[in-house]
């Protein structure tokens, strides 16, 4: 997703009518107490059951894409 932004990702989610299932926000809470995850910038909630943390907006866009199209997650996304 070139030139990705939260607004574009939210629009993409709405285009697929998944706004009731998928939410994306900037991660502003305390750092996750796991080594290597202190750079988390974005949080994606899927059906209020799964939460994914991403370091970059591009990774967050890819995560949303994988959720919408039911593509298996890779190691670049951490499920909490």
Biopython code that builds the backbone (N, CA, C, O; Angstrom):
import numpy as np
from Bio.PDB.StructureBuilder import StructureBuilder

atoms = [
    (1, "UNK", "N", (0.843, -1.175, 0.000)),
    (1, "UNK", "CA", (0.000, 0.000, 0.000)),
    (1, "UNK", "C", (0.888, 1.238, 0.000)),
    (1, "UNK", "O", (1.350, 1.657, 1.061)),
    (2, "UNK", "N", (1.130, 1.817, -1.131)),
    (2, "UNK", "CA", (1.927, 3.037, -1.145)),
    (2, "UNK", "C", (1.141, 4.204, -0.546)),
    (2, "UNK", "O", (-0.077, 4.299, -0.695)),
    (3, "UNK", "N", (1.870, 5.080, 0.130)),
    (3, "UNK", "CA", (1.264, 6.264, 0.747)),
    (3, "UNK", "C", (0.082, 5.913, 1.639)),
    (3, "UNK", "O", (-0.970, 6.550, 1.588)),
    (4, "UNK", "N", (0.274, 4.922, 2.427)),
    (4, "UNK", "CA", (-0.777, 4.453, 3.316)),
    (4, "UNK", "C", (-0.949, 5.410, 4.484)),
    (4, "UNK", "O", (0.020, 5.997, 4.963)),
    (5, "UNK", "N", (-2.165, 5.561, 4.931)),
    (5, "UNK", "CA", (-2.476, 6.356, 6.114)),
    (5, "UNK", "C", (-3.620, 5.665, 6.849)),
    (5, "UNK", "O", (-4.287, 4.787, 6.301)),
    (6, "UNK", "N", (-3.834, 6.072, 8.089)),
    (6, "UNK", "CA", (-4.962, 5.498, 8.838)),
    (6, "UNK", "C", (-6.275, 5.760, 8.115)),
    (6, "UNK", "O", (-7.146, 4.892, 8.077)),
    (7, "UNK", "N", (-6.422, 6.947, 7.543)),
    (7, "UNK", "CA", (-7.662, 7.284, 6.835)),
    (7, "UNK", "C", (-7.881, 6.345, 5.644)),
    (7, "UNK", "O", (-8.995, 5.875, 5.415)),
    (8, "UNK", "N", (-6.819, 6.077, 4.893)),
    (8, "UNK", "CA", (-6.947, 5.180, 3.738)),
    (8, "UNK", "C", (-7.270, 3.752, 4.163)),
    (8, "UNK", "O", (-8.072, 3.071, 3.523)),
    (9, "UNK", "N", (-6.638, 3.304, 5.250)),
    (9, "UNK", "CA", (-6.918, 1.950, 5.730)),
    (9, "UNK", "C", (-8.358, 1.854, 6.214)),
    (9, "UNK", "O", (-9.040, 0.866, 5.940)),
    (10, "UNK", "N", (-8.826, 2.870, 6.931)),
    (10, "UNK", "CA", (-10.227, 2.865, 7.398)),
    (10, "UNK", "C", (-11.198, 2.892, 6.222)),
    (10, "UNK", "O", (-12.234, 2.229, 6.265)),
    (11, "UNK", "N", (-10.879, 3.645, 5.179)),
    (11, "UNK", "CA", (-11.719, 3.673, 3.978)),
    (11, "UNK", "C", (-11.745, 2.302, 3.316)),
    (11, "UNK", "O", (-12.794, 1.846, 2.860)),
    (12, "UNK", "N", (-10.578, 1.640, 3.263)),
    (12, "UNK", "CA", (-10.484, 0.289, 2.699)),
    (12, "UNK", "C", (-11.361, -0.678, 3.477)),
    (12, "UNK", "O", (-12.046, -1.515, 2.889)),
    (13, "UNK", "N", (-11.340, -0.564, 4.801)),
    (13, "UNK", "CA", (-12.172, -1.417, 5.661)),
    (13, "UNK", "C", (-13.649, -1.159, 5.373)),
    (13, "UNK", "O", (-14.433, -2.102, 5.273)),
    (14, "UNK", "N", (-14.034, 0.112, 5.238)),
    (14, "UNK", "CA", (-15.435, 0.456, 4.948)),
    (14, "UNK", "C", (-15.848, -0.010, 3.561)),
    (14, "UNK", "O", (-16.994, -0.415, 3.367)),
    (15, "UNK", "N", (-14.936, 0.039, 2.588)),
    (15, "UNK", "CA", (-15.258, -0.424, 1.235)),
    (15, "UNK", "C", (-15.658, -1.899, 1.238)),
    (15, "UNK", "O", (-16.464, -2.332, 0.415)),
    (16, "UNK", "N", (-15.098, -2.657, 2.156)),
    (16, "UNK", "CA", (-15.405, -4.080, 2.262)),
    (16, "UNK", "C", (-16.470, -4.356, 3.329)),
    (16, "UNK", "O", (-16.726, -5.511, 3.671)),
    (17, "UNK", "N", (-17.083, -3.298, 3.847)),
    (17, "UNK", "CA", (-18.158, -3.389, 4.836)),
    (17, "UNK", "C", (-17.738, -4.225, 6.052)),
    (17, "UNK", "O", (-18.491, -5.073, 6.530)),
    (18, "UNK", "N", (-16.526, -3.966, 6.538)),
    (18, "UNK", "CA", (-15.989, -4.710, 7.682)),
    (18, "UNK", "C", (-15.763, -3.804, 8.891)),
    (18, "UNK", "O", (-15.088, -4.204, 9.839)),
    (19, "UNK", "N", (-16.317, -2.592, 8.871)),
    (19, "UNK", "CA", (-16.081, -1.644, 9.959)),
    (19, "UNK", "C", (-16.632, -2.135, 11.298)),
    (19, "UNK", "O", (-16.197, -1.650, 12.343)),
    (20, "UNK", "N", (-17.559, -3.066, 11.300)),
    (20, "UNK", "CA", (-18.066, -3.631, 12.550)),
    (20, "UNK", "C", (-17.156, -4.745, 13.071)),
    (20, "UNK", "O", (-17.261, -5.137, 14.233)),
    (21, "UNK", "N", (-16.269, -5.254, 12.223)),
    (21, "UNK", "CA", (-15.384, -6.354, 12.595)),
    (21, "UNK", "C", (-13.946, -5.914, 12.843)),
    (21, "UNK", "O", (-13.260, -6.501, 13.679)),
    (22, "UNK", "N", (-13.479, -4.887, 12.128)),
    (22, "UNK", "CA", (-12.072, -4.502, 12.178)),
    (22, "UNK", "C", (-11.951, -3.036, 12.583)),
    (22, "UNK", "O", (-12.603, -2.164, 12.009)),
    (23, "UNK", "N", (-11.109, -2.783, 13.576)),
    (23, "UNK", "CA", (-10.808, -1.414, 14.005)),
    (23, "UNK", "C", (-9.302, -1.232, 13.984)),
    (23, "UNK", "O", (-8.560, -2.153, 14.327)),
    (24, "UNK", "N", (-8.840, -0.047, 13.581)),
    (24, "UNK", "CA", (-7.411, 0.253, 13.604)),
    (24, "UNK", "C", (-7.210, 1.591, 14.299)),
    (24, "UNK", "O", (-7.931, 2.555, 14.042)),
    (25, "UNK", "N", (-6.229, 1.633, 15.174)),
    (25, "UNK", "CA", (-5.914, 2.845, 15.922)),
    (25, "UNK", "C", (-4.410, 2.942, 16.114)),
    (25, "UNK", "O", (-3.676, 1.963, 15.977)),
    (26, "UNK", "N", (-3.978, 4.149, 16.436)),
    (26, "UNK", "CA", (-2.591, 4.305, 16.844)),
    (26, "UNK", "C", (-2.474, 3.721, 18.247)),
    (26, "UNK", "O", (-3.374, 3.879, 19.072)),
    (27, "UNK", "N", (-1.377, 3.056, 18.507)),
    (27, "UNK", "CA", (-1.161, 2.439, 19.810)),
    (27, "UNK", "C", (-0.523, 3.472, 20.725)),
    (27, "UNK", "O", (0.613, 3.887, 20.496)),
    (28, "UNK", "N", (-1.248, 3.891, 21.763)),
    (28, "UNK", "CA", (-0.760, 4.947, 22.647)),
    (28, "UNK", "C", (-0.589, 4.487, 24.087)),
    (28, "UNK", "O", (-0.219, 5.285, 24.947)),
    (29, "UNK", "N", (-0.850, 3.223, 24.362)),
    (29, "UNK", "CA", (-0.713, 2.706, 25.725)),
    (29, "UNK", "C", (0.750, 2.492, 26.072)),
    (29, "UNK", "O", (1.645, 2.818, 25.292)),
    (30, "UNK", "N", (0.972, 1.949, 27.232)),
    (30, "UNK", "CA", (2.331, 1.641, 27.668)),
    (30, "UNK", "C", (2.962, 0.627, 26.712)),
    (30, "UNK", "O", (2.259, -0.188, 26.115)),
    (31, "UNK", "N", (4.283, 0.680, 26.570)),
    (31, "UNK", "CA", (4.936, -0.313, 25.698)),
    (31, "UNK", "C", (4.632, -1.735, 26.140)),
    (31, "UNK", "O", (4.483, -2.011, 27.331)),
    (32, "UNK", "N", (4.545, -2.624, 25.178)),
    (32, "UNK", "CA", (4.290, -4.028, 25.465)),
    (32, "UNK", "C", (5.542, -4.607, 26.125)),
    (32, "UNK", "O", (6.643, -4.453, 25.596)),
    (33, "UNK", "N", (5.391, -5.266, 27.265)),
    (33, "UNK", "CA", (6.570, -5.747, 28.002)),
    (33, "UNK", "C", (7.201, -7.010, 27.414)),
    (33, "UNK", "O", (7.448, -7.979, 28.131)),
    (34, "UNK", "N", (7.452, -6.993, 26.134)),
    (34, "UNK", "CA", (8.118, -8.103, 25.459)),
    (34, "UNK", "C", (9.286, -7.518, 24.680)),
    (34, "UNK", "O", (9.129, -6.524, 23.970)),
    (35, "UNK", "N", (10.441, -8.125, 24.811)),
    (35, "UNK", "CA", (11.616, -7.605, 24.136)),
    (35, "UNK", "C", (11.403, -7.508, 22.629)),
    (35, "UNK", "O", (10.933, -8.459, 22.003)),
    (36, "UNK", "N", (11.743, -6.378, 22.054)),
    (36, "UNK", "CA", (11.611, -6.175, 20.618)),
    (36, "UNK", "C", (10.279, -5.597, 20.194)),
    (36, "UNK", "O", (10.111, -5.239, 19.028)),
    (37, "UNK", "N", (9.327, -5.495, 21.107)),
    (37, "UNK", "CA", (8.012, -4.962, 20.742)),
    (37, "UNK", "C", (7.791, -3.550, 21.285)),
    (37, "UNK", "O", (6.653, -3.094, 21.395)),
    (38, "UNK", "N", (8.874, -2.865, 21.622)),
    (38, "UNK", "CA", (8.731, -1.521, 22.174)),
    (38, "UNK", "C", (8.520, -0.465, 21.095)),
    (38, "UNK", "O", (8.327, 0.707, 21.417)),
    (39, "UNK", "N", (8.553, -0.854, 19.819)),
    (39, "UNK", "CA", (8.370, 0.094, 18.723)),
    (39, "UNK", "C", (6.965, 0.038, 18.131)),
    (39, "UNK", "O", (6.736, 0.574, 17.046)),
    (40, "UNK", "N", (6.041, -0.585, 18.805)),
    (40, "UNK", "CA", (4.684, -0.760, 18.305)),
    (40, "UNK", "C", (4.008, 0.602, 18.136)),
    (40, "UNK", "O", (4.021, 1.430, 19.046)),
    (41, "UNK", "N", (3.425, 0.818, 16.971)),
    (41, "UNK", "CA", (2.775, 2.096, 16.685)),
    (41, "UNK", "C", (1.282, 1.962, 16.385)),
    (41, "UNK", "O", (0.528, 2.914, 16.587)),
    (42, "UNK", "N", (0.839, 0.782, 15.902)),
    (42, "UNK", "CA", (-0.552, 0.605, 15.487)),
    (42, "UNK", "C", (-1.139, -0.668, 16.074)),
    (42, "UNK", "O", (-0.444, -1.669, 16.250)),
    (43, "UNK", "N", (-2.426, -0.613, 16.372)),
    (43, "UNK", "CA", (-3.135, -1.738, 16.963)),
    (43, "UNK", "C", (-4.388, -2.001, 16.131)),
    (43, "UNK", "O", (-5.139, -1.079, 15.813)),
    (44, "UNK", "N", (-4.602, -3.257, 15.788)),
    (44, "UNK", "CA", (-5.768, -3.651, 14.994)),
    (44, "UNK", "C", (-6.568, -4.645, 15.809)),
    (44, "UNK", "O", (-6.037, -5.652, 16.278)),
    (45, "UNK", "N", (-7.857, -4.353, 15.976)),
    (45, "UNK", "CA", (-8.755, -5.277, 16.678)),
    (45, "UNK", "C", (-9.633, -5.959, 15.640)),
    (45, "UNK", "O", (-10.248, -5.302, 14.799)),
    (46, "UNK", "N", (-9.683, -7.290, 15.710)),
    (46, "UNK", "CA", (-10.500, -8.059, 14.778)),
    (46, "UNK", "C", (-11.590, -8.786, 15.556)),
    (46, "UNK", "O", (-11.304, -9.660, 16.374)),
    (47, "UNK", "N", (-12.819, -8.423, 15.299)),
    (47, "UNK", "CA", (-14.006, -9.019, 15.939)),
    (47, "UNK", "C", (-13.922, -8.983, 17.456)),
    (47, "UNK", "O", (-14.506, -9.831, 18.130)),
    (48, "UNK", "N", (-13.215, -8.025, 17.988)),
    (48, "UNK", "CA", (-13.058, -7.852, 19.438)),
    (48, "UNK", "C", (-12.477, -9.094, 20.119)),
    (48, "UNK", "O", (-12.525, -9.208, 21.343)),
    (49, "UNK", "N", (-11.929, -10.021, 19.332)),
    (49, "UNK", "CA", (-11.330, -11.238, 19.879)),
    (49, "UNK", "C", (-9.817, -11.210, 19.755)),
    (49, "UNK", "O", (-9.110, -11.555, 20.702)),
    (50, "UNK", "N", (-9.318, -10.805, 18.602)),
    (50, "UNK", "CA", (-7.890, -10.801, 18.329)),
    (50, "UNK", "C", (-7.388, -9.370, 18.243)),
    (50, "UNK", "O", (-8.080, -8.481, 17.747)),
    (51, "UNK", "N", (-6.178, -9.165, 18.732)),
    (51, "UNK", "CA", (-5.538, -7.862, 18.633)),
    (51, "UNK", "C", (-4.175, -8.064, 17.989)),
    (51, "UNK", "O", (-3.393, -8.911, 18.419)),
    (52, "UNK", "N", (-3.899, -7.281, 16.954)),
    (52, "UNK", "CA", (-2.618, -7.343, 16.257)),
    (52, "UNK", "C", (-1.886, -6.029, 16.462)),
    (52, "UNK", "O", (-2.499, -4.962, 16.422)),
    (53, "UNK", "N", (-0.580, -6.098, 16.680)),
    (53, "UNK", "CA", (0.251, -4.920, 16.865)),
    (53, "UNK", "C", (1.229, -4.820, 15.701)),
    (53, "UNK", "O", (1.850, -5.812, 15.319)),
    (54, "UNK", "N", (1.366, -3.623, 15.137)),
    (54, "UNK", "CA", (2.252, -3.414, 13.995)),
    (54, "UNK", "C", (3.172, -2.223, 14.254)),
    (54, "UNK", "O", (2.785, -1.246, 14.896)),
    (55, "UNK", "N", (4.400, -2.326, 13.740)),
    (55, "UNK", "CA", (5.371, -1.260, 13.931)),
    (55, "UNK", "C", (5.197, -0.133, 12.928)),
    (55, "UNK", "O", (5.479, 1.020, 13.255)),
    (56, "UNK", "N", (4.744, -0.426, 11.722)),
    (56, "UNK", "CA", (4.629, 0.598, 10.692)),
    (56, "UNK", "C", (3.211, 0.630, 10.133)),
    (56, "UNK", "O", (2.446, -0.324, 10.276)),
    (57, "UNK", "N", (2.882, 1.746, 9.497)),
    (57, "UNK", "CA", (1.556, 1.883, 8.880)),
    (57, "UNK", "C", (1.418, 0.909, 7.706)),
    (57, "UNK", "O", (0.324, 0.414, 7.436)),
    (58, "UNK", "N", (2.517, 0.636, 7.013)),
    (58, "UNK", "CA", (2.480, -0.322, 5.908)),
    (58, "UNK", "C", (2.176, -1.726, 6.419)),
    (58, "UNK", "O", (1.380, -2.449, 5.821)),
    (59, "UNK", "N", (2.808, -2.112, 7.522)),
    (59, "UNK", "CA", (2.535, -3.420, 8.117)),
    (59, "UNK", "C", (1.087, -3.500, 8.590)),
    (59, "UNK", "O", (0.449, -4.545, 8.458)),
    (60, "UNK", "N", (0.566, -2.413, 9.135)),
    (60, "UNK", "CA", (-0.834, -2.387, 9.573)),
    (60, "UNK", "C", (-1.772, -2.562, 8.377)),
    (60, "UNK", "O", (-2.767, -3.282, 8.464)),
    (61, "UNK", "N", (-1.454, -1.904, 7.264)),
    (61, "UNK", "CA", (-2.260, -2.057, 6.050)),
    (61, "UNK", "C", (-2.231, -3.482, 5.530)),
    (61, "UNK", "O", (-3.254, -4.009, 5.094)),
    (62, "UNK", "N", (-1.061, -4.108, 5.575)),
    (62, "UNK", "CA", (-0.945, -5.496, 5.139)),
    (62, "UNK", "C", (-1.729, -6.422, 6.060)),
    (62, "UNK", "O", (-2.349, -7.382, 5.603)),
    (63, "UNK", "N", (-1.700, -6.133, 7.347)),
    (63, "UNK", "CA", (-2.443, -6.943, 8.317)),
    (63, "UNK", "C", (-3.944, -6.859, 8.042)),
    (63, "UNK", "O", (-4.634, -7.878, 8.027)),
    (64, "UNK", "N", (-4.441, -5.654, 7.826)),
    (64, "UNK", "CA", (-5.870, -5.476, 7.519)),
    (64, "UNK", "C", (-6.218, -6.217, 6.232)),
    (64, "UNK", "O", (-7.261, -6.865, 6.151)),
    (65, "UNK", "N", (-5.358, -6.125, 5.240)),
    (65, "UNK", "CA", (-5.568, -6.820, 3.974)),
    (65, "UNK", "C", (-5.657, -8.327, 4.199)),
    (65, "UNK", "O", (-6.523, -8.989, 3.626)),
    (66, "UNK", "N", (-4.768, -8.869, 5.028)),
    (66, "UNK", "CA", (-4.782, -10.303, 5.304)),
    (66, "UNK", "C", (-6.044, -10.709, 6.063)),
    (66, "UNK", "O", (-6.586, -11.787, 5.820)),
    (67, "UNK", "N", (-6.513, -9.875, 6.965)),
    (67, "UNK", "CA", (-7.745, -10.183, 7.698)),
    (67, "UNK", "C", (-8.936, -10.183, 6.754)),
    (67, "UNK", "O", (-9.742, -11.113, 6.770)),
    (68, "UNK", "N", (-9.054, -9.143, 5.930)),
    (68, "UNK", "CA", (-10.211, -9.023, 5.033)),
    (68, "UNK", "C", (-10.265, -10.168, 4.035)),
    (68, "UNK", "O", (-11.333, -10.731, 3.795)),
    (69, "UNK", "N", (-9.124, -10.519, 3.452)),
    (69, "UNK", "CA", (-9.100, -11.564, 2.432)),
    (69, "UNK", "C", (-8.802, -12.945, 2.996)),
    (69, "UNK", "O", (-8.575, -13.889, 2.240)),
    (70, "UNK", "N", (-8.800, -13.071, 4.334)),
    (70, "UNK", "CA", (-8.624, -14.352, 5.010)),
    (70, "UNK", "C", (-7.327, -15.055, 4.588)),
    (70, "UNK", "O", (-7.317, -16.252, 4.297)),
    (71, "UNK", "N", (-6.232, -14.280, 4.562)),
    (71, "UNK", "CA", (-4.917, -14.799, 4.224)),
    (71, "UNK", "C", (-4.207, -15.125, 5.529)),
    (71, "UNK", "O", (-4.266, -14.324, 6.462)),
    (72, "UNK", "N", (-3.537, -16.272, 5.633)),
    (72, "UNK", "CA", (-2.828, -16.603, 6.883)),
    (72, "UNK", "C", (-1.812, -15.533, 7.261)),
    (72, "UNK", "O", (-1.134, -14.974, 6.399)),
    (73, "UNK", "N", (-1.713, -15.254, 8.552)),
    (73, "UNK", "CA", (-0.770, -14.263, 9.058)),
    (73, "UNK", "C", (0.642, -14.832, 9.022)),
    (73, "UNK", "O", (0.850, -16.031, 9.205)),
    (74, "UNK", "N", (1.602, -13.953, 8.784)),
    (74, "UNK", "CA", (3.005, -14.339, 8.796)),
    (74, "UNK", "C", (3.638, -13.941, 10.112)),
    (74, "UNK", "O", (2.958, -13.446, 11.011)),
    (75, "UNK", "N", (4.918, -14.154, 10.228)),
    (75, "UNK", "CA", (5.640, -13.838, 11.454)),
    (75, "UNK", "C", (5.825, -12.343, 11.682)),
    (75, "UNK", "O", (6.272, -11.945, 12.758)),
    (76, "UNK", "N", (5.494, -11.497, 10.697)),
    (76, "UNK", "CA", (5.715, -10.067, 10.848)),
    (76, "UNK", "C", (4.611, -9.377, 11.658)),
    (76, "UNK", "O", (4.695, -8.174, 11.902)),
    (77, "UNK", "N", (3.610, -10.096, 12.066)),
    (77, "UNK", "CA", (2.525, -9.546, 12.867)),
    (77, "UNK", "C", (2.421, -10.359, 14.148)),
    (77, "UNK", "O", (2.478, -11.588, 14.110)),
    (78, "UNK", "N", (2.271, -9.687, 15.272)),
    (78, "UNK", "CA", (2.222, -10.362, 16.558)),
    (78, "UNK", "C", (0.784, -10.396, 17.063)),
    (78, "UNK", "O", (0.155, -9.346, 17.191)),
    (79, "UNK", "N", (0.264, -11.562, 17.346)),
    (79, "UNK", "CA", (-1.078, -11.726, 17.898)),
    (79, "UNK", "C", (-0.979, -11.701, 19.412)),
    (79, "UNK", "O", (-0.161, -12.411, 19.996)),
    (80, "UNK", "N", (-1.807, -10.890, 20.046)),
    (80, "UNK", "CA", (-1.775, -10.817, 21.510)),
    (80, "UNK", "C", (-3.067, -11.340, 22.077)),
    (80, "UNK", "O", (-3.241, -11.364, 23.296)),
]
sb = StructureBuilder()
sb.init_structure("model")
sb.init_model(0)
sb.init_chain("A")
sb.init_seg("    ")
for serial, (resi, resn, name, xyz) in enumerate(atoms, 1):
    if name == "N":
        sb.init_residue(resn, " ", resi, " ")
    sb.init_atom(name, np.array(xyz, "f"), 0.0, 1.0, " ", f" {name:<3s}", serial, name[0])
structure = sb.get_structure()
